[in-house]
Amino acid sequence: MKALVKTDAAPGITLRDVPVPDIRDDEVLIRVRAAGVCGTDVHIYEWDRWAASRCRPPFIVGHEFAGEVAAVGALVTSVAVGDRVTAEGHIVDEHSLFSRTGQAHVDPATRIIGVDRDGCFAEYIAMPAANIWPLDPAIPYDIGGIHDPMGNAFHTALAADLAGAVVLITGCGPIGAFAVGIAKAAGAARIVATDVNPTRLALARTMGAHAAVTPDQAADAVRTASNGLGADVVLEMSGVPSAVHQAFALARPGGRVNMLGIPAKPIDVDFASEIIFKGLTLYGVVGRRMYDTWHQMTRFLRSGNFDPRPVITHRLPLEAVDEAMALIRSGEAGKIIFEL
């Protein structure tokens, strides 16, 4: 099969012919039809400090996908050949303390496809049957292939009560843009989105932001939306130090800041003035709650009130991996899909 392989501990990803994976008795073989490209894939492609410390080549890259079941192991009864599916890409021990207390998403022993084991930028992928998620017949493969990043946005947004809230979203990359649409569908009263990139601000407007502004305009936009009180909920999606401080500053006293963005290095925070004396609640977001977030996501998609399609800006073949990475680095793309 064709696959995009991280062959060496150096920049680049290579298209290779590799064997179709074998499956164990509790696994499913999936014919991949669509796979989303993520910032994590860019880190691996560029072989930056994070990638070099985490990943061990060779392995197949990619962790967002959808397709149909091609084969099932002898013990698998939950899905059948021909089923349309996606999957949770975080693989955990179902018997761990974290799994058994509803916190599998923060299990330190999690293994991620396309990072810690072979991923989905390939014609086939083997997955544990327990991780498989069925796709409704009405959900096309391209939307199925971005359930992973949408799930991150759903987790970040719906960990707060958004109904009637003034919501500030800092960072309008694909996950931030999804979060705008989710906040709108969840009944937020006003949504302010910030970014420095005009393309991303345009996506935020398309997804339903009432104000999509640059960071220097954010304070005025939040004051206008909240009658001067500040945002009830802030969804920090960028990891940029200035945006993190702005999230704390523009949250109202007693407000909530849900943090998905990952800073590239440590940030100095004045906990007394920025957080404690304001009575803020901070929530760190890791992946998707397994599997609460997946049920929420499926129901929102079924409702018709949340449409992620405007965020998808490019559809490319696996052979265009260099183009895909360049588009992401340029900031001129939303979500990119590999179609197989």
TORSE-835615 format. One record per atom (N, C-alpha, C): residue in three letters; x, y negated, z. Coordinates in steps of 0.001 Angstrom, whole numbers, plus 524288, in hexadecimal, padded with zeros to 5 digits. Each point is the difference from the previous one (the first is absolute). Layout:
// residues N
alaXYZ
...
This chain:
// residues 340
met8034E804A580000
met7FCB27FB5B80000
met803787FB2080000
lys7FDB17FB8E7FE4C
lys802AF7FAFE80047
lys7FF827FDD980585
ala804347FD9B801E3
ala7FFE37FDAA80537
ala804067FBA380048
leu7FED27FC0D80335
leu803B47FBD28011B
leu802FD8017B804F3
val80515800D47FF70
val803338023180428
val804097FC04801D6
lys800637FF898052A
lys804677FD2A80247
lys80474803EC80050
thr803867FFAB7FC3D
thr803F3804167FF7B
thr804A57FF2F80397
asp801647FB0480106
asp804C67FED7802E0
asp7FF1E7FB8E803D6
ala8039D7FF718039C
ala7FFDE7FBB7803CE
ala8022A7FB127FD78
ala7FD0F7FE087FC21
ala801A47FB747FCFD
ala7FB297FDAB7FD67
pro8004C7FB377FE0C
pro7FB6C7FDAB7FD74
pro7FE1B803347FB5B
gly7FAC37FFB77FF1B
gly7FDA4802857FB80
gly7FCAD804B180158
ile7FC858014F7FC5E
ile7FCC5804BB80035
ile800148024A7FA83
thr80062805217FF8C
thr800D7802857FAF5
thr7FB6D803907FE9D
leu7FE3F7FFB87FB18
leu7FC038039B7FE10
leu802A4805297FEAD
arg7FE2E8043F80269
arg80264805267FF54
arg7FBDD804227FEE2
asp801A8804467FDA3
asp7FCD8804BC7FFC3
asp8017B8035F804A7
val7FC1D801488033E
val800F280316804BC
val7FBE18044C8004E
pro800F38040D8032A
pro7FC228042980076
pro7FAEC7FE1B8028C
val7FBA98022A7FE44
val7FB0A7FF1C802BB
val8007E8025580573
pro7FE5F7FD2A8041A
pro800CC8020C8054D
pro7FCCD804E680119
asp8024880380802FB
asp7FD168046B80217
asp7FCB97FE118049B
ile7FBCC802CD8012E
ile7FCCA7FE9380481
ile7FFD18047A803E5
arg7FF8C7FE92804FD
arg7FF59803CD8042A
arg7FA3F8016E8007A
asp7FEDB803AA80370
asp7FA9C801D380091
asp7FC4B7FBC0801DC
asp802177FC09802D0
asp7FCA37FBDA80207
asp8006A7FAF97FCDA
glu8020A8005F7FB38
glu800D57FB5B7FCC9
glu7FCB7800167FB08
val7FFE67FB787FD85
val7FD097FF2C7FB2E
val803B57FDAA7FBF6
leu7FFAB801C77FB2F
leu802EA7FDB07FBAF
leu7FC627FC527FD17
ile801B47FB237FF4F
ile7FCB67FC017FD99
ile802887FE197FAFC
arg7FCF17FFD27FBDE
arg801AE7FD8E7FB11
arg7FF1C7FA2080089
val804377FD118004F
val7FFA07FA5F800EE
val7FE0E7FD487FB15
arg7FC357FC88800B0
arg7FDDE7FCF37FBA8
arg8012C7FA3280075
ala8007F7FE11804BF
ala801497FA80800D8
ala803347FF95804FD
ala803F07FC8E7FFE8
ala8035C7FF468048E
ala801407FA378008C
gly7FF2D7FDED804A9
gly8010A7FA7F800F8
gly805B27FF0E80160
val8020B7FB997FE24
val8055D7FE768012E
val7FFD97FC288048A
cys80383800C0803C9
cys7FFD97FD26804F1
cys805397FD4D800FF
gly7FFEE7FC2D80383
gly804D57FD7680187
gly803F8803C480233
thr7FE2F8041D80295
thr8039B803FC801FD
thr803108027E7FB8B
asp7FD5F800D07FB95
asp802AC802407FB7E
asp804377FC537FDF1
val7FF007FAE480061
val803EE7FC327FE63
val804C6800518038B
his7FF22800848051F
his8046880091803A5
his80351804C17FE87
ile7FD4B8044A7FEB0
ile802D1804C57FE96
ile802D87FF3F7FAD1
tyr7FD767FD8C7FC4F
tyr8025F7FEED7FAE8
tyr804EB7FCB4800A7
glu7FFA37FBE08032D
glu804787FC7F800B1
glu8041B80241803AC
trp7FE85803E9802FF
trp8036B80287803D3
trp8022B7FBF4803D9
asp7FC507FD538029B
asp801827FC16803D1
asp801578028C8053C
arg800ED7FCC8803EB
arg801C18020A80508
arg7FC00803BB80261
trp7FAF87FE9A7FFA2
trp7FBFE8037880229
trp80012805467FD3D
ala800007FFED7FAC4
ala7FFDF804E97FD10
ala804BB803648013B
ala804927FD8880044
ala804BF802FE80109
ala7FFF58027A80564
ser7FD577FD77803B9
ser7FFDA8021E8054D
ser7FBD180428800AF
arg7FC1A800207FC7E
arg7FB7980367800BA
arg7FFE2804A47FC3E
cys801767FF387FB25
cys7FEFA803E37FBEB
cys804CA803537FED3
arg7FF00804D27FE76
arg8042D803B17FEDB
arg7FF3E8025F7FA8F
pro802487FD967FBE6
pro7FF718022D7FAB4
pro80269805717FFAF
pro7FE5D803257FC2B
pro7FC2A7FEAA7FBF5
pro7FA6B80125801CA
phe7FC437FCE27FE1D
phe7FA78800FD80103
phe7FCCA7FD067FBFD
ile7FB22801BF7FF45
ile7FC567FD5B7FC88
ile7FD857FB7F80302
val7FFCB7FB767FD9D
val7FE0E7FB438027D
val7FA127FFAD7FF50
gly7FD727FC8A8031B
gly7FA6F7FED77FF5B
gly7FC9D8024E80448
his7FC527FCC9801FC
his7FCAF801EE80445
his7FA3D7FE857FF72
glu7FE747FDB97FB92
glu7FA887FE967FF26
glu7FE1E802C17FB0A
phe7FBE08031F80058
phe7FE7F802E97FB50
phe7FA668020D80058
ala7FE1D801A57FB7B
ala7FB1F802FB7FF9F
ala80077803AB7FB55
gly7FD038043480029
gly80018803BC7FBB9
gly7FC0D8044B800DD
glu800CE8046E7FD59
glu7FC6680460800DC
glu80305804C6801DC
val7FD5380337802F9
val80264804AB8023C
val80120803E87FBA2
ala804F0801AF7FFB1
ala8019F803C17FBFF
ala800698058480225
ala8011C8008480515
ala8006F8052280275
ala7FF8E7FF4C805DF
val7FE4080427802B1
val7FF877FFC3805B7
val8029D804CC80256
gly8021D7FF44804B1
gly8026180453802C6
gly7FBF6803E2801F5
ala801DC8049680195
ala7FC878044E8017C
ala7FC877FEB7804A5
leu801B47FC768036A
leu7FCF67FEBF804B3
leu7FC757FB3C7FF5D
val800157FD9C7FB69
val7FD307FB107FF40
val7FA63800FF7FE5C
thr7FC587FDED802FF
thr7FA69800767FEB4
thr7FD577FAB07FF8C
ser802C57FBD18015E
ser7FD887FAD280035
ser7FF8C7FD597FAB6
val80340801877FC42
val7FFC17FDD27FABD
val800978046C7FC17
ala7FE867FEDD7FB18
ala80036803FE7FBF0
ala8028F7FDC47FB22
val801DC8037F7FCAF
val8025B7FE617FB14
val7FC177FCA17FCFD
gly801DF7FB947FE00
gly7FCB47FC677FD0E
gly7FDEC7FB7480323
asp800488004A80537
asp7FE1F7FBAD8033E
asp803527FB1D7FF07
arg7FD5E7FB817FFFB
arg802A37FAF77FF90
arg801697FE2E80582
val804F67FEA8800CF
val801C27FEF68055B
val804207FBAD80024
thr800B77FDDF8049C
thr804A67FD158016E
thr801F48027680512
ala803A77FD82802AA
ala8020980278804BB
ala802917FBF68038E
glu7FFDD8012580503
glu803067FD14803E4
glu805B1801AC7FF7D
gly803617FC2C7FF04
gly80578801367FEF7
gly8036B80090804C8
his7FDC57FF22804AD
his802E7800C3804DE
his7FEDA8057B80205
ile803F0803248006E
ile7FF57805788018E
ile801B180094805A4
val7FC66801D98033D
val800F18003F805A4
val7FEC98057C80206
asp801C1800FF804B4
asp7FECC804DD802B7
asp7FA837FF7B8025A
glu7FC61803217FE21
glu7FA957FFA8801E4
glu7FF7C80170805C0
his804078025F80242
his7FFB7801B780577
his803067FC68803B0
ser8021F7FBAE7FDF7
ser803077FC7C80352
ser7FC6B7FCEB8039F
leu802367FDCB8041F
leu7FD067FCA480384
leu7FD607FBA07FCF7
phe802C07FDC27FC36
phe7FDE67FB927FD18
phe7FB3D801987FCCC
ser80066804667FD4D
ser7FB92801D27FCEB
ser7FB528014680377
arg8010D8026480469
arg7FBB6801CF80358
arg7FDAB7FBAF80367
thr8025E7FB5A7FFCE
thr7FDBB7FB8D802D8
thr7FE4E7FBB27FC37
gly7FF64801587FAFC
gly7FE0F7FC457FC2E
gly803F37FBEB7FE5A
gln805128010E800B1
gln8040C7FC367FEAA
gln80416802537FC4C
ala7FE3A8035C7FC87
ala803A98028A7FC6A
ala803067FC127FCBC
his7FDAA7FB707FF07
his802897FC277FCA1
his804EC7FDAC8026F
val800C48009E8051B
val804C67FDE880275
val803AE8045B801C6
asp7FF28804BD7FE3A
asp803648045C80184
asp805907FF0D7FDFF
pro803D37FFAC8037F
pro805677FEFE7FE43
pro8022F8043B7FC6A
ala7FDB98049D80017
ala801FC804427FCC6
ala7FD6F8003B7FA9A
thr7FCF57FC057FEA6
thr7FD6B7FFD67FAE7
thr803F9800737FB90
arg7FE9D803207FC0C
arg803128004F7FB37
arg7FCB07FDD37FB8D
ile802407FC837FCDD
ile7FD1D7FD2D7FBF7
ile801A7802057FAA7
ile7FC26801397FCB8
ile80146801AC7FAB1
ile802A97FB817FD1A
gly803B0801537FCAF
gly802C67FC077FD0E
gly804127FD1280320
val8008F80167804F5
val803ED7FD9680367
val8032780446802C0
asp7FD288037D802B9
asp802808042F802F8
asp7FFA18054A7FD45
arg7FCBC800607FC13
arg7FF6E804CB7FCF0
arg7FE167FE5F7FA9D
asp7FFC7803BE7FC5A
asp7FE8E7FEB17FA9F
asp7FAB57FD4D7FFBE
gly7FFBF7FC107FC87
gly7FB567FCD27FF81
gly7FD01800EF7FAFD
cys7FD2A7FBEA7FE59
cys7FBDC800AB7FC13
cys8012C7FD897FAB8
phe804997FDB67FF31
phe801447FE087FACC
phe801B4804A37FCAF
ala7FC3D8036E7FF05
ala80103804EA7FD4B
ala7FAD58021B7FDF4
glu80052803BE7FC85
glu7FB2C8022E7FDDC
glu7FD1E80360803F3
tyr802D98022A803D7
tyr7FD838033680409
tyr802737FECA8054B
ile7FCD9800998041D
ile801F37FF7F80554
ile7FD648042780368
ala80304802358039C
ala7FDE4803AB803DD
ala7FED97FCFF80506
met7FB4C800D880236
met7FE667FD4A804CA
met7FD62803D2803B7
pro800A07FF3280528
pro7FCF380323803B1
pro7FA257FF317FF0E
ala7FD0B8042D8003B
ala7FA627FF977FF21
ala7FD727FC50803EF
ala802267FFC1804C2
ala7FDC67FCA28040A
ala8004B7FA3E7FE8B
asn8038A7FE907FC81
asn800AC7FA877FE7F
asn7FCB47FE617FB54
ile7FD50803B07FD9F
ile7FD0D7FEDD7FB43
ile7FB087FCFE80150
trp7FEC87FC007FCC7
trp7FB457FCEB800A0
trp7FCF9800237FADD
pro7FB02801A880016
pro7FD028005F7FB20
pro7FEAB7FA987FDD6
leu7FFD07FF9F7FADC
leu7FE5E7FB327FD6A
leu7FA60800847FE35
asp7FCE27FC018011A
asp7FABB7FFDB7FDE4
asp8003F800157FA07
pro7FC268026A7FD6E
pro8000B8002A7FA43
pro8004A7FA9F7FD78
ala7FDF17FC03802A8
ala7FFE87FAC17FDBD
ala8052B7FD1380099
ile803B08023080302
ile804F87FD5A800EE
ile803F1801AD7FBDE
pro801C87FC6B7FCA4
pro803D78017C7FC07
pro805488013180277
tyr80349802947FCFA
tyr8050E801958021F
tyr803677FB5680183
asp7FF857FB967FD29
asp8036A7FBA280161
asp7FEB77FDE38056D
ile7FAFC7FFD18016A
ile7FE927FE648054A
ile8016780450803E3
gly7FF21804D77FE84
gly801A4804538035F
gly805CC7FFD280125
gly803147FE447FC2C
gly805A47FFE98008B
gly8020E7FBA88036E
ile7FC937FC71801C4
ile801C67FBCC80377
ile7FD358003A80546
his7FDFB8048F80168
his7FD918008B80528
his803E97FF0A8046A
asp804DF801757FF2D
asp803F17FF3680419
asp8009C7FA368016A
pro8014B7FC7F7FC49
pro8007F7FA808017F
pro7FAD37FD8280180
met7FBC3801957FD76
met7FAE87FE05801B6
met7FEF4801948059E
gly80193804C58015E
gly7FF46801D080559
gly802F17FCAF803E2
asn804C77FE4A7FE8E
asn802E07FC7A8036A
asn7FCFA7FAF1800D9
ala7FDAE7FE027FBC5
ala7FCF97FB2C80067
ala7FB1B800D38034A
phe7FD52804627FF3B
phe7FB618012980325
phe8016980074805BE
his80438802C680137
his801A3800998056F
his8011F7FAAB80265
thr803047FCBE7FD35
thr801637FADC80211
thr7FB287FCAC800E7
ala7FC7F7FFF87FC3B
ala7FB6D7FC9C80058
ala7FBF4801F8803ED
leu7FEC4804F37FFC3
leu7FB99801FC8030F
leu801778017480591
ala804FB7FF488016D
ala801708007D80588
ala7FE087FB4A80319
ala7FDE57FC1C7FD51
ala7FDB17FB648027D
ala7FA3C7FFA77FE80
asp7FD0F7FD0280304
asp7FA817FEF77FEC2
asp7FFDD7FB5A7FC4E
leu7FEDE800F67FB0A
leu800307FBE27FC0D
leu7FABE7FD747FEF4
ala7FBCD8025E801B8
ala7FAD57FDD97FED3
ala7FF767FA9180261
gly7FF0F7FC207FCB1
gly7FF5B7FAAA801D0
gly804FA7FD4780191
ala80480802617FF09
ala805047FDE4801D3
ala8027B7FC687FBED
val803337FC68801EE
val8039E7FD1C7FCAF
val805088032E7FFCF
val801848018F7FB3E
val8045E803987FF4B
val8044D7FD4A7FCE5
leu804C38004E801F9
leu8049F7FE267FD37
leu8032E804BE7FE5D
ile80158800417FAF8
ile80337804417FDF4
ile8050B7FDA77FDF5
thr804638015D80271
thr8050C7FDDC7FE6D
thr802E7804077FCC2
gly8008C7FEDA7FAFB
gly802848039A7FC5C
gly7FC06802857FC77
cys8002E7FECC7FAF2
cys7FC00801D77FC4E
cys802458038A7FBD1
gly803BA8035980195
gly8016B8044D7FC97
gly7FB55803987FF60
pro8009F804667FD60
pro7FB7B803697FF1E
pro7FD0180168804F9
ile802BA8014A80443
ile7FD3880187804C2
ile7FD2F7FB4D8025E
gly802837FB747FFEA
gly7FD5A7FB53801D1
gly7FB467FEAE7FCB4
ala80068800A27FACF
ala7FB8D7FF037FC8C
ala7FB90803D28011B
phe80152804FC800D4
phe7FBEF803B580196
phe7FD5A7FE2F80505
ala803257FE24803BE
ala7FDDE7FE5D8050C
ala7FC2C7FB7F7FF65
val800FA7FC8B7FC3D
val7FC457FBC97FEFA
val7FAB38024C7FE84
gly80006803AE7FC5D
gly7FB14802697FE52
gly7FD53802FC80455
ile8030E802818035D
ile7FDCB802EE80462
ile7FD817FC3D803E6
ala802BC7FBAC8013F
ala7FDD57FC2A803A5
ala7FAE67FDBE7FDEF
lys7FFD07FEFF7FAF8
lys7FB2D7FE077FDA5
lys7FBA3803FD80093
ala8012E804F37FEAD
ala7FC02804158005A
ala7FE4A800FC80599
ala803817FF0F803C8
ala7FEC6800ED80585
ala7FD077FB748027C
gly7FF2E7FBD77FD05
gly7FCC37FBBF801FC
gly802D77FB8B80285
ala805067FF3D7FEBC
ala802CF7FB7E80215
ala7FD567FAF97FE4A
ala7FFCA7FC298038D
ala7FD6E7FB0D7FEC3
ala803467FCC27FC3D
arg805117FFAE80116
arg803977FD1C7FCA9
arg80521802FA7FFB8
ile80253800177FB57
ile804F3802BA7FF2D
ile803E57FC2F7FDB4
val8044D7FF2D802D3
val8044F7FCC77FE21
val80492803A67FEE2
ala802317FFAA7FB4C
ala80469803507FE7E
ala804987FC8B7FE89
thr804B48019380194
thr804A67FCE67FED4
thr80425803457FD47
asp802D27FD6B7FC86
asp80487802537FD69
asp802EB7FB9E7FD4C
val804DA801027FE81
val803067FC297FD10
val7FFAA800F97FA27
asn7FD96804637FE79
asn7FFF5801BC7FA90
asn7FABF7FEBE7FD7C
pro7FFD87FCC77FBD7
pro7FB057FE9C7FD83
pro7FCF9804B57FDEF
thr802C4803ED7FDF9
thr7FD5B804A87FE02
thr7FD0C802C680461
arg8027B800728047D
arg7FD82802A380463
arg7FB857FCC48023E
leu8008D7FADE8000D
leu7FBB47FCB1801D2
leu7FB4D800877FC5C
ala80103800767FAF0
ala7FBB6800C87FC4D
ala7FD3B805308010C
leu803008042680136
leu7FD9B805018015D
leu7FCA47FF7C804E4
ala801E47FD14803DB
ala7FD0B7FF4F804DA
ala7FAD67FD3F7FEED
arg800157FC107FC9A
arg7FB1B7FD557FE9F
arg7FC45803C37FD49
thr8021E803157FC66
thr7FCB4803C77FD35
thr7FD84803DF803C0
met802DA801838041C
met7FE07803CF803C1
met7FC5C7FD9880417
gly7FF597FACC7FFEC
gly7FC057FDA880356
gly801D67FC338041D
ala804FC7FE5B7FFDA
ala801CD7FC2E803D6
ala7FD367FACC7FF2A
his7FE2B7FD9F80448
his7FD907FADB7FFA1
his8041A7FBC77FF24
ala804AC800DD8020E
ala804697FC817FF1A
ala804D4803577FF43
ala802D17FF277FBB8
ala804E6802BF7FEFB
ala8041B7FBCB7FF47
val803817FF71803CB
val8035D7FB6D80052
val8059B8019480137
thr803907FC5E7FF2F
thr80570800D980183
thr800847FF4D805EB
pro804248022080256
pro8007D7FFB7805B2
pro7FFD17FA7B80236
asp802047FC1E7FD24
asp7FFE87FAAD80200
asp7FA7F7FDAE80017
gln7FC5E802877FD47
gln7FA8C7FE447FFF7
gln7FC958032D803B6
ala8024C804008026B
ala7FCE5803C1802FE
ala7FD7E7FD8E804CB
ala802D87FCC2802DF
ala7FDEA7FDC8804D6
ala7FB127FCD77FEEB
asp8001E7FCBB7FBFC
asp7FB607FCE77FEB0
asp7FB7E8037E7FE52
ala8012D804157FCEA
ala7FBE1803807FE27
ala7FD6D802EB80482
val8032E801C2803C5
val7FDDC802CD8047F
val7FCDF7FC4B80377
arg801FA7FB41800D3
arg7FD117FC3380328
arg7FAAF7FEE67FD95
thr7FFE47FF567FADC
thr7FB0A7FEF57FD53
thr7FC478049380080
ala8020D804C07FF62
ala7FCAD804A980030
ala7FDF08012180572
ser802DE7FE4680408
ser7FEC4801A380561
ser7FE397FB888038B
asn7FEC97FB767FDAC
asn7FEA87FB6480327
asn8044D7FEB5803EC
gly804CE800DA7FE5F
gly804777FE9680329
gly801A1803ED80417
leu7FD508046D8006C
leu80124803C080430
leu804918039D7FEC1
gly800C6801487FB15
gly803DA803E77FE69
gly7FD4B804F87FE2E
ala802FB8035F7FD85
ala7FDD2804D37FDD5
ala7FEAD803DA8045B
asp7FB69802687FF98
asp7FE948041F803B9
asp8038D804B67FF61
val8013B8013E7FB0A
val8033B804937FEBF
val8040B7FE6A7FBF5
val804D380182800EE
val804227FF467FC1E
val801F8805607FE61
leu8005F800D27FADF
leu80240804CA7FDDB
leu805427FE807FDA0
glu8043F80173802AC
glu8053E7FE807FE44
glu80224804567FC8D
met8005A7FEE87FAEE
met80149804017FC29
met8055E7FF537FD87
ser802E37FBE88016C
ser804BC7FEB57FD1C
ser80508801BE802A6
gly8003F7FFB78052A
gly804DB8010E802C5
gly803E77FB8C7FFC0
val7FEA27FBB67FD8D
val8036D7FB717FFA3
val7FFFB7FD2E80545
pro804867FED880242
pro8001C7FD9880536
pro7FCA47FB218007F
ser8002B7FC887FC33
ser7FCDB7FB3A80052
ser7FA2B8013D7FFFA
ala7FE7A804147FD21
ala7FA7B8018A7FFDE
ala7FE598026B8052D
val8037A802E980280
val7FEC38024D80515
val7FF187FBB080403
his8036D7FC288001B
his7FF477FBA5803A6
his7FB067FCF67FEBB
gln7FEDF7FF5D7FAF7
gln7FB3F7FD3F7FE83
gln7FB29803178018B
ala800528052C7FFA8
ala7FB9D80342801B2
ala7FEC37FF0B805BB
phe804017FFDD80344
phe7FF267FEED8058F
phe7FDE27FA77800DC
ala8021F7FC447FD13
ala7FE837FA87800C6
ala7FA667FEF17FE4E
leu7FE33802797FBD2
leu7FADA7FEC27FDDA
leu7FBAE8038B8020D
ala8016180410802EF
ala7FBF480307802B5
ala7FDBB7FC9F8045D
arg7FB0480058800CE
arg7FD977FCFE80441
arg8018A8025980542
pro7FFAF7FCFD8043D
pro800D1802508052A
pro7FC4F8049C800DA
gly8022480452801D2
gly7FCDB804B9800A2
gly7FF2B802F87FAF7
gly802A77FE617FBD5
gly7FF5B802927FAF1
gly80330804F47FF90
arg7FFF8802247FB4A
arg8027F805187FF10
arg8036E7FF967FB2C
val804A98025580048
val80390800317FB94
val80150805B97FEF3
asn7FE66801F77FB79
asn8013C805527FE5B
asn804987FFB57FC3D
met8041E802F98011C
met804F87FF537FD4D
met8017C804D97FCE5
leu7FFFC7FF607FAD5
leu801A28042B7FC72
leu805477FED57FD86
gly8011A7FB017FEDC
gly804DD7FE887FD72
gly804BD8019080339
ile80412801BD7FD58
ile804B5801EE802A6
ile804707FC257FF22
pro801C57FD5180415
pro8046C7FC637FF5F
pro804F7802E77FE79
ala803347FD577FCEC
ala804E8802667FE4E
ala80408800238045C
lys7FF5A7FCBD803F3
lys803A27FFE480466
lys7FD177FE09804CD
pro802418006B804A7
pro7FD517FE51804C0
pro7FE747FA347FFD3
ile7FB9D7FECD80295
ile7FDF77FAAB8003A
ile7FFF47FE37805AB
asp801CC7FB3F800F0
asp7FFA17FDAA80534
asp7FA717FDF9800D5
val7FD7D801AE80435
val7FAAB7FE6280143
val7FFED7FDA480577
asp7FD7A7FB7F8008D
asp7FF2E7FDAA80523
asp7FAF88025380237
phe8007E80462802A8
phe7FB65802CD801C3
phe7FC8F7FCB080395
ala8025A7FCBA80331
ala7FCDC7FCE1803A2
ala7FC4E7FC637FD16
ser8021C7FCBC7FC92
ser7FCBC7FC117FD78
ser7FD09802217FB4E
glu8025F803A67FD0E
glu7FD80801D57FB3A
glu7FBCD80418800FD
ile8009D8031380425
ile7FC828047C800B8
ile7FD5A7FFFC80556
ile802FA7FFE980438
ile7FDBF800DC80536
ile7FC4B7FBA580185
phe801D37FB017FFA7
phe7FCB27FBB1801B3
phe7FB637FF117FC54
lys800398023E7FB48
lys7FB827FFBE7FC71
lys7FC58804A2800B5
gly801B0803E8802FE
gly7FCAF80491800D2
gly7FF11803257FB13
leu803ED8003F7FC93
leu7FF4E802D17FB14
leu80048805E6800D4
thr7FD2A802C97FCC6
thr80070805B17FFAA
thr802EE8014B7FAFA
leu80447802E78007C
leu80307801AA7FB74
leu7FF27805CF7FF1A
tyr7FF91801757FB08
tyr7FF46805827FEA6
tyr803B8801517FB88
gly80385803A5800F8
gly80396801C57FBF7
gly7FD838044F7FCC6
val8003D7FF687FADC
val7FD5F803A87FC6A
val80401803A07FD88
val7FF1A8051180084
val8033F803FB7FD7F
val7FC7A803577FC99
gly800B37FFB77FAEF
gly7FD12803607FC70
gly7FA2B7FFAF800B6
arg7FD7D804887FFB8
arg7FA56800628006F
arg7FEA980364804AF
arg7FBE07FEA5802D4
arg7FE3E8038280428
arg7FDE9804EE7FD73
met801FC8047C801D4
met7FEBE805007FD91
met7FBE1802DB8034B
tyr7FB148001F7FE1F
tyr7FE727FE4E7FAC6
tyr7FB877FC098003A
asp7FFCA7FCF980430
asp7FBF87FC028008C
asp8001E7FC337FB67
thr804B67FE1F7FEBB
thr8007F7FC267FBCD
thr7FE078022C7FADC
trp80105804FE7FF0B
trp7FE59802577FB08
trp7FA0D8000C7FF87
his7FD3F8011E80449
his7FA467FFD67FFCF
his7FE177FA777FF0B
gln802567FC22802AD
gln7FE7B7FA8F7FF26
gln800D27FE707FA55
met8047E8015E7FDDE
met801537FE997FAA7
met7FC188025A7FC21
thr7FECB804F3800AF
thr7FC588029B7FC7F
thr7FAA87FD6C80036
arg7FE347FE8E804AC
arg7FAD77FDA580088
arg7FFD27FA8C7FDA7
phe804297FCF6800AE
phe800247FAD17FD90
phe7FFE4800767FA15
leu802FA803B87FDC7
leu7FFFC800B57FA5A
leu7FAA7801C07FE0F
arg7FD708036C802EB
arg7FAC8801BF7FE7E
arg7FC047FB9380021
ser800C67FC538038E
ser7FC2E7FBD0800B3
ser7FFA57FC667FB4C
gly8043A7FFA97FD08
gly8001C7FC647FBA0
gly8015A7FA7280183
asn800CC7FEF880502
asn801397FAB4801C6
asn805D67FECE7FFEA
phe80326804027FF30
phe805AD7FF4C7FFC0
phe801F7802577FAEC
asp802637FCB27FCC3
asp80200801BA7FAF3
asp805CE7FEAB7FFAC
pro80375803E78003D
pro805A57FEF67FFE7
pro802467FF3C7FA91
arg7FCE3800C77FBEE
arg80230800227FAB4
arg802CD7FAFF7FE54
pro7FE3F7FB4B801A6
pro802E47FB567FE4D
pro805B47FFE0801BE
val8014A802E980420
val805667FFEF801F8
val8039B803237FC72
ile7FDD6803AE7FCFA
ile80329803217FC63
ile801087FCBD7FB21
thr804EC7FEAB7FF1B
thr801547FC967FB9B
thr802F0802BF7FBA3
his80265804798011D
his80316802A87FBFD
his7FF47805E08007D
arg7FFB8802947FB6B
arg7FFD8805B27FFAF
arg8044C801B17FC43
leu8039880352801E7
leu804B5801517FD11
leu800FB805E180032
pro8030E802147FC50
pro801B4805778005E
pro804B08007A803A1
leu80129804CB801AE
leu8049A800E18034A
leu805037FDFA7FD75
glu8003B800577FAD9
glu804B57FE5D7FD3A
glu801397FA30800CA
ala7FC247FCF8801A6
ala800B07FA548009B
ala801657FE8A80598
val802B280371802C5
val8013F7FEF98057B
val8032A7FB09800B1
asp803BE7FEFB7FC92
asp803237FB418008B
asp7FCA47FB267FF44
glu7FC718002B7FC4C
glu7FC687FBA37FF2A
glu7FC897FF2A804BE
ala7FE148044580240
ala7FCA77FF9080499
ala802DA7FD6080485
met804CD801A2800EF
met802FB7FDB58044A
met801217FA387FEFB
ala8013E7FEA87FB27
ala8010F7FA8B7FEAC
ala7FB1C7FCA8800B5
leu7FB7D802147FE9A
leu7FB1F7FD1C800AA
leu7FEE57FEE8805BE
ile800CE803E680342
ile7FF0A7FF3780598
ile803BE7FBEF80230
arg804F6800667FE92
arg803DC7FC5180206
arg7FF007FA767FE06
ser7FD957FF7F7FB6E
ser7FEEE7FACB7FDCE
ser7FBA37FD2A802E1
gly7FCB7802EF802C6
gly7FB807FDA18028D
gly7FB7D7FEF27FC59
glu80064801BC7FB1E
glu7FBEF7FEDF7FC22
glu7FC418048D7FF3F
ala80001803B28038F
ala7FC85804897FF95
ala7FCF0800968050A
gly7FB5E8023F7FF72
gly7FD2C801CA80492
gly80180805A7800EB
lys7FC26803767FFAD
lys8011980593800A3
lys80146802627FAB5
ile8042C8031C7FFD8
ile80199802B07FB44
ile7FEC2805CD80097
ile7FDCD8023C7FBE2
ile7FE8E8058F7FFFD
ile8031B802CC7FBCE
phe80267804678016F
phe80208803A27FC17
phe7FB868039A7FE6A
glu7FF00800487FAEC
glu7FBFE803987FDF9
glu802B9804AF7FD91
leu7FE43804A980197
leu80276804CA7FE20
leu7FC228033D7FCE6
